[in-house]
């Protein structure tokens, strides 16, 4: 039951928790649809905080920011709305 206990260092656990939190925001459909600007700002804020604390490398930080920017562009283009309309009509 506890076969995975203590396999990660505290730093690895911190990184895993931080990335999980970031991805939960990335997948937050309600926030993304209702307020794309706040959605993007939160993703960027969390990315910057992970960088500031040394949790992620520069490359990982850059990748998180690029992914946040791409998600924001899809959100303001209405991708979620179009997907919902296709599901209803199809």
Buried (B, 14 or more C-beta within 10 A) or exposed (E): EEEEEEEEEEEEEBBEEBBEEBBEBBEBEEBBBEEBEEBBEBBBEBBEEBBEEEBBEEEBBEEBBEBBEEBBEBBEEEBBEEEEEEEEEE
